Amino acid sequence: MQWRLRLRAAERGIWKSTELRRLLADAGLEISAGKMSALWTGTPTTIRLDDLDVICAVLSCDPAALLIPEPEKVAARRRSREHAANGDAAPPMVAPRLGRGRSEPPL
């Protein structure tokens, strides 16, 4: 799913997360600054339906305006799973991570 909170807010003339947070608080939904930042800048992994209901009321929209399905991602996941079940998939490539200048452990 694609999360389109910022786009929908911009369509309503809301350009800052603090402004949306204030409007949500006026509607009875108190959101911490951290949670508001996460909702504003990225796609939430979870969202309470009650919270979504208030967000939709404040933005005068329905959930379909905020959550856009991505069927191609579902299809890709399905194909990947089918290949893995058939043993067709090669093991994922693992790239080494470079250290952060750490010293070697003592001997």
PyMOL commands that set and color helices and strands:
alter all, ss='L'
color gray80, all
select helices_A, chain A and resi 5-11+17-26+33-41+49-59+63-66+71-86
alter helices_A, ss='H'
color red, helices_A
select strands_A, chain A and resi 2-3+67-68
alter strands_A, ss='S'
color yellow, strands_A
deselect
rebuild
show_as cartoon
